[in-house]
Amino acid sequence: MNDILNDIAAEPNKLHSTTFIKIHKQPLLGALLLETDKGPIILAVNRTVAEELLSEIERFLMASNEQ
């Protein structure tokens, strides 16, 4: 994990935009498109991963409200 943090600090890959594309309804499957400085990143996402991602984003946003 420290190597990842060092890489991010040295040269962050900035996120410019995100898009979700629904591929399949049952079971829920989609693609998460991340537009970055270093080019697009496309990730397959199922319901479980989407819920975990949502939880992590909420935790990140709530941390900005902490003193």
Buried (B, 14 or more C-beta within 10 A) or exposed (E): EEEEEEEEEEEEEEEEEEEEEEEEEEEEBBEBBBEBEEEEEEEEBEEEBBEEBEEEEEEEEEEEEEE
